[in-house]
């Protein structure tokens, strides 16, 4: 009958194989964790940049809203109404004299300006 005795060098090979397998598994797990950490950092950095961009946009919109409110307040004043009447409608006060560039007034013999 054959003996069930296992040579000592066979146990050595098995423990070496176990050690190498353990090293490979640990390396794969470490690599996976490093990859996950880097992707998490990339996502965090992208979100941080997006947050900063949104903060800038919010500040710009607040400035725009403030300018609109100032314009709205100005549009309620008499000075705005006068400006619109002058520029858009061409209206003037009764006692105003309008000077236009390039136009020379003609004077009649009576001394009154010609219309």
C-alpha positions in Angstrom: 0.0 0.0 0.0 0.9 3.5 -0.7 1.6 5.7 2.2 -0.3 9.0 2.5 2.7 10.8 3.4 3.1 14.3 1.7 6.6 15.5 1.1 7.7 18.7 2.9 8.6 20.5 -0.3 5.0 20.1 -1.5 3.8 22.1 1.5 6.3 24.8 0.7 5.0 25.1 -2.8 1.4 25.4 -1.5 2.3 28.1 1.0 4.2 30.0 -1.8 1.2 29.8 -4.0 -1.1 31.0 -1.2 1.3 33.9 -0.5 1.4 35.0 -4.2 -2.4 34.7 -4.5 -2.7 36.8 -1.4 -0.3 39.5 -2.8 -2.3 39.5 -6.1 -5.6 39.9 -4.3 -4.3 42.7 -2.1 -2.8 44.5 -5.1 -6.1 44.3 -7.0 -8.1 45.6 -4.0 -5.6 48.4 -3.4 -5.7 49.3 -7.1 -9.5 49.4 -7.0 -9.5 51.6 -3.9 -7.0 54.0 -5.4 -9.1 54.2 -8.6 -12.3 54.8 -6.6 -10.5 57.5 -4.5 -9.3 59.3 -7.6 -12.7 59.2 -9.3 -14.3 60.5 -6.1 -11.8 63.3 -6.0 -12.5 64.2 -9.7 -16.2 64.3 -9.0 -15.7 66.4 -6.0 -13.5 68.9 -7.9 -16.1 69.1 -10.7 -18.8 69.8 -8.3 -16.7 72.4 -6.5 -16.0 74.1 -9.9 -19.8 74.0 -10.7 -20.6 75.5 -7.3 -18.1 78.4 -7.9 -19.6 79.0 -11.3 -23.1 79.1 -9.9 -22.0 81.5 -7.2 -20.6 83.8 -9.9 -23.8 83.5 -11.9 -25.9 84.3 -8.8 -23.8 87.4 -8.1 -24.2 88.5 -11.7 -27.9 88.0 -11.6 -28.1 89.9 -8.3 -26.2 92.8 -9.9 -28.5 92.7 -12.9 -31.6 92.7 -10.6 -30.2 95.7 -8.7 -29.6 97.6 -11.9 -33.2 96.8 -13.0 -34.6 98.0 -9.7 -32.5 101.2 -10.1 -33.8 101.7 -13.6 -37.4 101.0 -12.5 -37.0 103.7 -9.8 -35.5 106.1 -12.3 -38.4 105.5 -14.7 -40.8 106.8 -12.0 -39.1 110.2 -11.9 -40.0 113.4 -13.7 -36.6 113.6 -15.2 -37.1 110.3 -17.0 -40.4 111.4 -18.4 -38.8 114.6 -19.6 -36.0 112.7 -21.3 -38.4 110.4 -23.1 -40.5 113.3 -24.1 -37.5 115.1 -25.6 -35.8 112.1 -27.2 -38.7 110.0 -28.4 -41.5 112.5 -28.9 -39.4 115.5 -29.7 -41.3 117.8 -27.3 -39.8 120.9 -25.7 -40.9 123.6 -23.3 -42.5 126.7 -24.6 -39.7 129.0 -23.8 -36.9 126.8 -25.0 -34.7 127.5 -28.1 -33.4 124.5 -30.0 -30.0 124.7 -31.6 -29.3 122.1 -34.3 -25.7 121.6 -35.6 -25.2 122.6 -39.1 -28.4 124.7 -39.4 -28.0 128.4 -39.6 -30.9 130.6 -38.8 -32.2 133.0 -41.4 -33.2 136.4 -40.4 -35.9 138.4 -42.2 -35.7 142.1 -42.7 -37.9 142.7 -39.7 -35.3 141.1 -37.4 -37.3 138.1 -36.6 -36.0 134.6 -37.3 -37.6 132.8 -40.2 -39.3 129.5 -39.4 
